[in-house]
């Protein structure tokens, strides 16, 4: 028995760091949004407890350091599963990009194996397990438009963001998330996103207001180290994007557009100019879904 699962990327419409917690993590408040661009994971049932993973990129590990592999093993241990799985991952989400690609893969494995192994676990249990592996995994399981607090694992579903096209520009640099948070220092002059205004914009289903209220406090760290991010933002804004922002800890910049034609116009020539990975995609209302018939590489 086999199944395919789409593991969808995310962007942060807002990302605010509130304070440093006693456990060493940062308390965050962020509005997260799923995208249609997705990795594809094929799961093939095994009758023994073997777990294997194949990947289509030489720079992506396929062992226990991969979150997808760890998710399968965690689910086995926590619920005494004696079955196994052979997994094959087709990577479509840029890596080390602030798009939660690894977290999306782990979420898709939990989501898919819950079905393949007939565990019938509730969403809350899948999200609990996901939080043991990574802060973004609970969101990637739930998907859509969500307010995340705590380390990112405390989720509140929001009114769905009005559908729109999204351009992703991932520069050829890798930015470790832990490094960005480690460098972050609260300052009085920092511009923090207005989360309340974003929530009101979403409740009103007002895309223009959503675009006007995007914000990411971590830009102060990542852009200082990699000023090309600001240059990409400026170019997209000059081309007429509805909103432009760095996603997560970076380095990916996203731009919002009304439709695919407008997004294609924004994206034209950027890959060559910046030696970047450029993707035109759309917003999504889910984080994981059956990929057997719906997978299209963006």
C-alpha positions in Angstrom: 0.0 0.0 0.0 1.3 3.4 -1.0 0.2 7.0 -0.6 1.5 10.4 -1.5 1.4 13.5 0.7 2.0 17.2 -0.2 4.1 19.0 2.4 3.3 22.7 1.9 5.6 25.6 2.5 4.7 28.6 4.7 5.4 32.3 4.9 5.2 34.6 7.9 2.8 37.5 7.3 4.0 38.9 10.6 6.7 37.7 13.0 7.3 39.4 16.3 9.7 38.4 19.1 8.3 39.4 22.5 11.0 38.3 24.9 13.6 35.6 25.8 12.1 32.8 27.8 13.6 31.1 30.8 13.9 27.9 28.7 16.2 29.6 26.3 13.6 30.0 23.5 12.1 33.2 22.4 8.4 34.0 22.9 7.0 34.8 19.5 3.8 36.0 18.0 3.3 35.5 14.3 0.7 35.1 11.6 1.6 32.2 9.4 0.2 31.3 6.0 0.4 28.1 3.9 1.4 28.1 0.3 0.6 25.8 -2.6 4.3 25.1 -3.4 5.1 21.8 -1.7 7.4 18.8 -1.3 6.0 15.5 -2.3 6.5 12.5 0.0 5.6 9.0 -1.1 4.9 6.5 1.7 5.0 2.8 1.1 3.8 0.5 3.9 6.2 -2.2 5.3 5.0 -5.1 7.5 8.2 -4.9 9.6 9.3 -1.9 11.6 12.0 -0.7 9.1 12.0 3.0 8.3 13.9 4.1 5.2 14.1 7.5 3.4 15.2 8.3 -0.1 15.8 11.9 -1.2 16.3 13.5 -4.6 19.1 16.0 -3.6 22.6 15.1 -2.7 22.8 17.9 -0.2 19.8 16.7 1.8 20.5 14.0 4.5 18.4 10.8 4.4 19.3 9.5 7.9 18.1 10.2 11.4 19.2 13.9 11.1 16.3 14.4 8.6 13.1 15.6 10.3 10.9 13.4 8.1 12.8 10.3 9.2 12.7 11.4 12.9 8.9 12.0 12.6 8.3 8.4 11.5 10.5 7.0 14.3 8.8 9.2 16.9 5.4 8.1 15.8 6.5 4.4 16.1 7.9 4.9 19.6 5.1 7.0 21.0 2.3 4.7 19.9 4.0 1.3 19.8 3.7 0.8 16.1 5.2 -2.4 14.7 4.8 -1.5 11.1 7.3 0.4 9.0 7.6 2.6 5.9 9.7 3.3 2.9 9.7 7.1 2.2 10.7 8.9 -1.0 11.0 12.7 -0.8 10.9 15.0 -3.9 12.1 18.4 -2.7 10.4 21.4 -4.2 10.6 23.9 -1.3 13.9 25.7 -1.2 16.1 24.6 1.6 17.4 26.8 4.5 15.0 29.4 3.3 12.7 30.5 6.1 9.8 28.5 4.4 9.6 25.6 6.9 10.5 23.0 4.3 11.9 20.5 6.8 9.1 21.1 9.2 6.6 20.6 6.4 8.1 17.3 5.5 7.9 16.1 9.1 4.3 17.2 9.3 3.4 15.4 6.1 5.0 12.2 7.5 3.0 12.4 10.7 -0.2 13.2 8.7 0.3 10.4 6.2 1.5 7.7 8.5 -1.5 8.3 10.8 -3.6 7.2 7.8 -1.2 4.5 6.3 -0.8 2.8 9.7 -4.5 3.3 10.6 -3.7 4.9 13.9 -6.7 7.3 13.8 -4.9 9.8 16.1 -6.6 13.2 16.6 -5.1 16.4 15.2 -4.2 17.5 18.7 -2.0 14.4 19.2 -0.2 14.9 15.9 0.5 18.5 16.8 1.8 17.4 20.2 4.2 15.0 18.5 5.2 17.6 16.0 6.1 20.1 18.7 8.6 17.6 20.1 10.5 17.8 16.9 10.2 21.4 15.8 8.3 24.6 16.6 6.9 25.0 13.1 5.6 21.5 12.7 2.3 21.9 14.5 1.5 24.8 12.1 2.5 22.8 9.1 0.1 20.0 10.2 -2.8 22.5 10.6 -2.0 24.8 7.7 -4.1 27.7 6.4 -3.9 31.1 8.2 -3.0 30.8 11.8 -1.8 33.0 14.7 1.1 31.2 16.4 2.4 32.0 19.9 4.8 30.5 22.4 7.7 28.9 20.5 5.3 28.8 17.6 3.4 25.7 18.7 0.4 27.5 20.3 -2.0 27.9 17.4 -5.2 29.9 16.8 -7.0 29.4 13.5 -7.8 32.7 11.8 -10.1 33.8 9.0 -8.5 32.5 5.8 -6.4 35.0 4.0 -7.9 36.1 0.7 -6.4 34.0 -2.0 -3.6 35.6 -3.9 -0.5 34.9 -5.8 2.9 34.8 -4.1 6.4 35.2 -5.5 9.3 33.6 -3.6 12.9 34.7 -4.1 15.5 32.7 -2.3 18.9 34.1 -2.6 21.9 31.7 -2.8 22.7 32.0 0.9 21.8 29.9 3.9 20.8 31.5 7.1 20.7 29.3 10.2 17.5 30.1 12.2 19.3 29.5 15.6 21.9 32.1 14.6 19.3 34.7 13.7 17.5 34.3 17.0 20.8 34.3 18.9 21.8 37.6 17.3 18.4 39.3 17.9 18.5 42.1 20.5 15.4 44.0 21.6 15.8 47.7 20.9 13.5 50.7 21.4 13.9 51.8 17.8 12.8 48.5 16.3 9.6 48.5 14.2 7.4 45.6 15.4 4.6 44.3 13.3 1.0 45.4 14.3 -0.5 42.0 14.9 -3.8 43.4 16.0 -4.1 45.3 12.7 -3.2 42.1 10.8 -5.9 40.1 12.6 -8.5 42.8 11.8 -7.4 42.9 8.2 -7.8 39.1 7.9 -11.2 39.2 9.7 -12.4 41.8 7.2 -11.0 39.7 4.3 -9.2 42.8 3.1 -6.2 41.9 1.0 -5.0 45.5 0.7 -5.0 45.8 4.5 -3.3 42.5 4.9 -0.5 43.7 2.6 -0.2 47.0 4.4 0.4 45.2 7.8 3.0 42.6 7.0 6.1 42.9 9.2 9.0 40.8 10.5 11.2 42.0 13.3 13.9 39.5 12.4 14.7 41.5 9.3 16.9 43.7 11.5 19.3 40.8 12.0 19.3 39.0 8.7 19.3 42.1 6.4 22.1 43.6 8.4 24.2 40.5 7.6 22.9 40.1 4.1 22.0 43.5 2.6 21.1 41.9 -0.8 17.8 40.9 0.9 16.9 44.5 1.2 17.9 45.1 -2.5 15.6 42.3 -3.6 12.8 43.7 -1.5 13.3 47.2 -3.0 13.2 45.8 -6.6 10.0 43.9 -6.0 8.4 46.9 -4.4 9.5 49.0 -7.4 7.8 46.5 -9.7 4.5 47.1 -7.9 4.2 44.2 -5.4 1.3 44.6 -3.0 3.6 43.7 -0.1 7.2 42.6 0.2 8.7 40.9 3.3 11.4 38.4 4.4 9.9 35.1 5.6 10.9 33.7 8.9 14.6 34.1 9.7 15.3 34.4 5.9 16.7 34.7 3.5 13.7 34.2 1.3 11.7 37.3 0.3 8.1 37.0 -0.7 5.9 39.4 -2.6 2.1 39.3 -2.8 0.2 39.9 -6.0 -3.4 39.9 -7.1 -3.1 37.1 -9.6 -0.7 34.8 -11.3 -0.1 37.1 -14.2 0.9 39.9 -11.9 3.1 37.6 -10.0 4.8 36.4 -13.2 5.5 40.0 -14.1 7.1 40.6 -10.7 9.2 37.5 -11.0 10.4 38.1 -14.6 14.2 38.0 -14.8 14.8 37.8 -11.0 16.4 34.3 -11.1 19.1 35.4 -13.5 19.7 38.8 -11.9 20.1 37.5 -8.4 21.2 33.9 -9.0 18.2 33.0 -6.9 15.5 30.3 -6.8 12.3 32.0 -7.8 8.9 30.4 -7.5 5.4 31.7 -8.3 2.8 30.1 -6.2 -0.5 30.8 -4.4 -1.8 30.7 -0.9 -3.3 27.5 0.5 -5.9 26.7 3.1 -4.2 23.5 4.2 -0.8 22.4 5.3 -0.9 18.7 4.2 -3.0 16.9 1.7 -3.2 13.8 -0.5 -0.8 14.4 -3.4 -1.8 11.5 -5.7 -3.8 13.7 -8.1 -3.0 17.3 -7.1 0.7 17.6 -7.2 2.1 20.1 -9.7 5.6 21.5 -9.4 5.3 25.3 -9.2 
